Amino acid sequence: MSTTNTRKEWKLTELAEAAGVSPRTVRYYVQRGLLPAPPFKGPDTVYGEEHLQRLKAIRALQAKFLPLDAIQVELARLSPEELKALADAGPASLTLASPAPAEESSEPAPEAPPVKSEATPVSPDTGVTSWRRWELAPGLELQLADTADTKTRALAERIRALIQESQER
C-alpha cells in the first residue's frame, strides 16, 4: 500500500523515491524552473503535492521523448486539472515503441552509416507539430523542431555538413 496518495508533504528523499527520480534530479528541476522551489530551505524543507504531480507529469512527458525545454513549455501551458490527469496517467499509459536493447560486443564499432533524416511527429497538444531527427553517427543524433528559427536551422545544417565531411575522409 502506498502512502503517497494520502501524504501532503515529503522530505526530498521521500519525494524523489515516490516520483522515481533521484534527489539530485529534483534539485536540478527546481534550478531549471520545472518545479517550484520549496517554501523552506534547509534540513526541514518539505515538498508538497504539486511537486509530486509535476515530477510525475515530467516523467510522462519524457516518455514521449520531449526535451526538458519542451516539457517546461508544456507544464506552463497545462491547467492544474490537466497536470493532475497527466501525472495520474503516468508514462505506463503511453503507447511508445521501446528502443532495441543495446548489444554488448567486444568487436570494434562499425563505420558510421550515412546521415539519416526522418520527421518524427509529436503530439499536437505540445505546441510543436514535428521534429526532424538526424542520426549523425552511432549513438549521436540531432533533433530540430519544425518551429525553429532560420538561424537555428542553419546551425543544424552546418553541423550535419561537418559530420558528413568527417565521415567522407
N, C-alpha and C positions, 0 to 999 in steps of 0.2 A: 504494500500500500504506500502510495506516495504522499508525502506531506506538502508537496509543492502546490497542491490545489487549495489548501486551506491557509497556508502561510501568507503573511503580508510583508514580512521583512526578512532579509537574508544577509549574512555576512558575505564578504567577497568570495571566499572559497565555496560556500554553500550555494551561492547564486551560480557560480561557474559550473559546479557539478550538476545542478538542476538543469542548466541550459546545454550541457555537453560541450563546454569550451574550457579553456584554461583561464585562471585568474589574470594572467598576462594579457590574454585576448580581451577580457573585459576592460582592463585598463586602457588598452590600445583603442578600443571602440569609443571609450569616453574621450580620449585625447583627440580622435578623428571627428568627433561630433555625431557619431552614430547612436550613442547612448548619452542621455543627460548625466551630468555629474551628480554623484550622490550628495545629499544635503549636508553631510558632515564628513570631514576628512580626519583620519586618524584611526586608532585601533577600534573605536566604537562605531565606525562607519557602517551604515546599513543601506541596502538596496531594496527597492520596492517592487511591486507587481509590474509596473510599467517597464522596469529594467528587464525582468524575466520575459515579458511578452516581446519586447523589442529584440532581445537576443534570439528568441525562437523564430521570430519573423526574419531576422538576418540569416539564420541558418536555412530557412525555407527558400529565401531568395538566392542564397549561394548555391543551393541545389539546382537552381535554374541557370547556373553558371554566369550570374551577373557579377561584374566587378564591384568593389566597395563604393566607388563613386556613384554608380547607377543605383546601388542599394540605398545610399544616402538620399538620393533624389526620390526614390520610391517611398521610403519611410516618411519623408516630409509631405508627400502627396496624400498618404493614407489617412483616413479618419480614424479615431480611436476604435470604432467598431470593426473597420476593415483590418486594422492592425491586429486586433484580437482574433479575428477569423483566420488570418494568415498564420498567426502564431499557433492557434489551436490545430490547424490543418497540418502544419509541420512538413518537413521535407519528405516524409514517407508517403504522403498523398500525391506527390508529383510524379508524373509518368515521364521519366527520363531514361535515355539509354545509358547503361553503365559502361564506363570505359573498359577496354580489354585489360586483363591483368598483365602487369609487366613481367616479362620472362627474364630469368637470370641466366646469363651465359658467360662463359669465360672467353668466347670468341670476341675479336675486336668488332666495334660497331661498324655497320655497313656504311658505304659512302652516302652522303646526303642526297636524297632524291631532289628532282627539280621543285621549285617553289610551287606549292599548290594553293589554289584560291577557291573559296566557296562562300556563299552567302548563307548565314545561319539566322533564320527568323527568330525573333524574340517576342514574347507575349505582348500583345498590343497595349495592355494595361500598364506597361512600364514606361511609356512615352518614347521608347526607342523602337522603331519598326524592324530593323535588322542590323546585323553586324557582318562585316566582311572579315573572313579569317584566312590568314596565310600561314602555311607551315613552312617556316624558313629553313629549318634543319630539324633533325630528330630531337624532340624534346623542347623545341623553341618555336613559338608561334606568335604572330602579331594579329591583333584584333582592332578593327576600326569601325566605329558606329557610322551608319549612313548619315547621321546628323552632324558629323564632324565638319569643322570649318575647312576652308581651302588650304590654309597653312598646315593644318594637321594632316590633311590628305597628302599634300606634297611631301611632308616629312615621312609618312608611311611609304610612299612610293620610292623615296630616296633610300630608305632602309632596305626595302626589297631589292632594289637595284644593287646595293652594296653586297648583300648576301649572295645574289646571283653571280656577281662578278667574282667573288671569292670562291664560289663553287666551280667556276669555269677554269680556274687556274690550276 
